[in-house]
């Protein structure tokens, strides 16, 4: 998952959108393992209960910055290649961005990640 934007403000707003996405995913039993690994079993239970009640607007508040950062890379477009290279160097040979921003210059970002990762 990627939260990005042309400016820091845009990237921060994208984080809010990803926070809601993470809350949605982590409310389901299928993704509970992510929260268990992060030591957040209680959050998994609370998110699931809120989802059953349809309390979607309350759920993002349970995804704090630490949990969001565990599953989401956040950076401006210009800083994103370095952030992705730091996060995934030696761990991945291929990346498939999951991001709300369709306006991002993905071709340029990918080329820069390849250049940095060498």
C-alpha positions as CSV (number, residue, x, y, z in Angstrom):
1,X,0.0,0.0,0.0
2,X,1.2,3.5,-0.8
3,X,0.1,6.9,0.4
4,X,1.5,9.5,-1.9
5,X,0.9,12.9,-3.4
6,X,2.6,15.7,-5.2
7,X,3.1,17.6,-1.9
8,X,3.4,16.5,1.8
9,X,-0.2,17.7,2.4
10,X,-1.5,15.5,-0.5
11,X,0.5,12.5,0.9
12,X,-0.9,13.1,4.3
13,X,-4.5,13.1,2.9
14,X,-3.7,9.9,1.1
15,X,-2.6,8.4,4.4
16,X,-6.1,9.1,5.7
17,X,-7.6,7.2,2.8
18,X,-5.2,4.3,3.4
19,X,-6.0,4.3,7.1
20,X,-9.6,3.7,6.2
21,X,-8.6,0.9,3.7
22,X,-6.4,-0.8,6.3
23,X,-9.2,-0.6,8.9
24,X,-11.6,-2.3,6.4
25,X,-9.1,-5.1,5.5
26,X,-8.1,-5.7,9.1
27,X,-11.7,-6.0,10.2
28,X,-12.0,-9.3,8.4
29,X,-10.7,-12.6,9.8
30,X,-8.7,-13.2,6.7
31,X,-6.3,-10.3,7.5
32,X,-6.3,-10.8,11.3
33,X,-2.8,-12.3,11.0
34,X,-1.3,-8.9,10.1
35,X,-2.6,-7.5,13.3
36,X,-1.5,-10.5,15.3
37,X,2.1,-10.1,13.9
38,X,1.9,-6.4,15.0
39,X,0.7,-7.4,18.5
40,X,-2.7,-5.8,17.8
41,X,-5.2,-8.6,18.5
42,X,-7.4,-6.3,20.5
43,X,-7.6,-3.9,17.5
44,X,-8.6,-6.8,15.3
45,X,-11.5,-7.7,17.6
46,X,-12.6,-4.0,17.9
47,X,-12.4,-3.5,14.1
48,X,-14.4,-6.7,13.5
49,X,-17.1,-5.7,16.0
50,X,-17.4,-2.2,14.4
51,X,-17.7,-3.7,10.9
52,X,-20.5,-6.0,12.0
53,X,-22.3,-2.9,13.4
54,X,-21.6,-1.0,10.1
55,X,-19.6,1.6,12.0
56,X,-17.3,2.2,9.1
57,X,-16.6,5.9,10.0
58,X,-15.3,4.9,13.5
59,X,-12.9,2.3,12.2
60,X,-10.0,4.4,10.8
61,X,-9.3,5.9,14.2
62,X,-8.1,2.4,15.4
63,X,-5.4,2.4,12.8
64,X,-2.7,4.5,14.4
65,X,0.4,5.7,12.6
66,X,2.5,2.7,13.7
67,X,0.1,0.2,12.3
68,X,-0.4,2.2,9.1
69,X,3.4,2.5,8.6
70,X,3.7,-1.3,9.1
71,X,1.7,-1.9,5.9
72,X,1.9,1.4,3.9
73,X,4.8,3.4,2.4
74,X,4.1,7.1,2.7
75,X,6.0,9.8,0.8
76,X,5.7,12.5,-1.8
77,X,6.1,11.6,-5.4
78,X,9.7,12.8,-5.4
79,X,10.6,10.9,-2.2
80,X,8.7,7.8,-3.0
81,X,11.4,6.0,-5.0
82,X,13.9,6.2,-2.2
83,X,11.3,5.2,0.4
84,X,10.3,2.1,-1.7
85,X,13.9,1.1,-2.3
86,X,14.7,1.4,1.5
87,X,11.6,-0.7,2.4
88,X,11.9,-3.4,-0.2
89,X,15.6,-3.7,-1.1
90,X,16.6,-7.3,-0.6
91,X,13.0,-8.3,0.1
92,X,11.3,-8.0,-3.2
93,X,12.2,-8.3,-6.9
94,X,8.9,-6.8,-8.1
95,X,6.5,-4.3,-6.7
96,X,2.9,-3.7,-7.6
97,X,1.7,-0.4,-6.1
98,X,-1.6,-0.3,-4.3
99,X,-2.4,3.3,-4.1
100,X,-5.4,5.7,-4.2
101,X,-3.4,8.2,-6.4
102,X,-3.9,7.4,-10.1
103,X,-2.3,10.8,-11.0
104,X,1.1,9.8,-9.7
105,X,3.8,9.6,-12.3
106,X,4.2,5.8,-11.8
107,X,6.5,5.3,-14.8
108,X,9.0,7.9,-13.5
109,X,8.7,6.5,-10.0
110,X,9.3,2.9,-11.2
111,X,12.3,4.0,-13.3
112,X,13.8,5.8,-10.3
113,X,13.2,2.8,-8.0
114,X,15.0,0.6,-10.5
115,X,17.9,3.0,-10.7
116,X,18.3,3.3,-6.9
117,X,17.9,-0.4,-6.3
118,X,20.4,-1.1,-9.0
